[in-house]
C-alpha cells in the first residue's frame, strides 16, 4: 500500500471511530442532553438564519473597509505571533497514534512534513467553512468564493507559522546572537510600521470638524490609501483580497498573487526543514502525561518565576492557593494581558505624538475597550480559566490526603482564581478611569471616578461568586466533567458548556439580586448627602453582600467535599 493510500485509510478510520465513539456516548444522559442543547443552539443561531437561495447584499463601502481591515489585522496578528510568541521549536504536532504508526514506518522526514502540511490544509478548509457560515455571508455576497479564498489564506498562514518555527529553531541553535537577531528584526519592523503610520498621518491629517456625518469614515478611508500605509498593510490586504473578492472577475484577478504566496511559503518550508522528530515525541509525551499515562521521559515544562515566595510557616491553605496561582500563570497567559494593557496605553501616547487632535477620541475609545475587557473577565473568566477544582479533581485522592478540611480546600481553590481575576479587573478599571480623567465628554471626571470606585469592589466579588458556582458544579456533579485527559469536543460538548454557563449565570444572578437591592437602598439613602459619591458606598455594600453569600457557599461546599467518595467520584463517571 502506498503512503497516500495509507494516510487516507488512517484519516478515514480515525473519523469513523470518532463518530462511532460519540454516538456510543449518547447513551449517557449528560451527552444526550448536551447534544440536544447544542443542536438547538446551532439551529437557532446559525442554521435558521442561513438562506442559500439568495445572495447577501453588497456591503456599504465603510462596512466593507472595516471588514477587510479587521480580517487583515487578525491574519497579520497571527503572522506576528508566530515570530514573537511561542517556543523555539518546530510547530508540528503528531498524536501518539501518529507517532507510533508513522515514525516507525519507512517514511522520510520530508514525507512526514508533507503529511502534516496536508493535515494543516485540511484544517484550514474546515476553519474556512465555519468562518463562511458565521461571518462569510455577512461580509461577502459570494459565500463560495469567500470559502475558497479563506482556505487559501488560512493555508498560507499555516505555512508561514511552520516556516517561522523552523527559522526560530535554527536561530535558537545560535544562542543569544540568534535571539538578538530575531528581536532586532521584529523591532525594526515595528518601528517601520510606526513610521509608516506617522508619515501617513502627516500627509493626511485629521480634519478639524469631526462631528459631521461621515467625516471620520472619509478621513480613515483616505488614510488607508496613503502609500506608506498601503505598503505596511500589504500582507494583510493581500491575504484577504481573495476571500473578499466582489465577484468572479475580482477573484480571478487576485488568484495568481494568492497562489503565488501559497507556493512561495511551501518552498520556504521545504527549504528550511529542520529535524523535528525529537520535539514531536516530547510533545506527544506531554499529552500522554496529561492523560495520566506512563511515559518514559518528562516533557518540556515552561518555568516562570512565581508571584511570591512561599514561606515555611503560615496557614496551610495558602500553599494550595500559591500552587493554583502558578498554574493560572502558566496556563492562562497572564503576560498577554500585560501586553494588551501596555498596547492600550501606547495608543493614546502615540496619538499625542502623531495626531494630538485625536487624543480625546483615542482615550475614550481605549477606556471603553478596557471597561469591556473587565466585564468580559467577570462573565467569562470563571468559565474559561480552570486553575481550581476543575484542574485538581482528577487528583482527588491527593487533595483528601492533605491536612486540610474540605472548607479549607474549597476556599483555597476558589479564592486563588478569584484573586487573580479580581486583580486583572481592578487593573483594567484603573486604566479606564485614568484614560478618561480630564477628557472632554458628556460625563465629567467626578462621575467616572465615583462610578469606577463603585464598580471596583463589585466585579471581583462577582468573579469569586462565578468561580464558586463553577466549583460547586464540580463537587456536586463531578460526572459532568470530561474524563481525565479527554478533550471535550463536538456538539454535545458545546451543549454541556452552554448548560454550565447558563446555570452559572442563573445562580449568580440569584445571588446578585438580594445584594443589589440592599446596595440600591444604601445608595438612595446616601445620595441626598453625598451625591455621586454615594456610588462607592453602594458598591461596597453590594460586594459585602456577595462576600457573605460566598462565605456561606464555601462552608456548604466544604461539607459536600468532605462527603465525596474518592473511589467512585471523579470526572468521566457515568
Secondary structure by P-SEA (a helix, b strand, c coil): ccaaaaaaaaaaaaaaaaaaaaaaacccaaaaaaaaaaaaaaaaccccccccccccccccaaaaaaaaaaaaaaaaaaaaaacccccccccccccaaaaaccccccccaaaaaaaaaaaaaaaaaaaaaaaaacccccccccaaaaaaaaaaaaaaaaaaaaaaaaaaaaaaaacaaaaaaaaaaaaaaaaaaaaaaaaaaaaccccccccccaaaaaaaaaaaacaaaaaaaaaaaaaacccccccaaaaaaaaaaaaaaaaaaaaaaaaaccccaaaaaaaaaaaaaaaccccccccccccccccbbbbcccccaaaaaaaaaaaaaaccaaaaaaaaaaaaaaaaaaaaaccccaaaaaaaaaaaaaaaaaaaaaacccccccccccccccaaaaaaaccccaaaaaaaaaaaaaaaaaaaaaaaaaaaaaaaccccccccaaaaaaaaaaaaaaaaaaaaaaaaaaaaaaaaccccccccccccccaaaaaaaaaaaaaaaaaaaaaaaaaaaaaaaaaaaacccccccaaaaaaaaaaaaaaaaaaaaaaaaaaaaaaccccccccccc
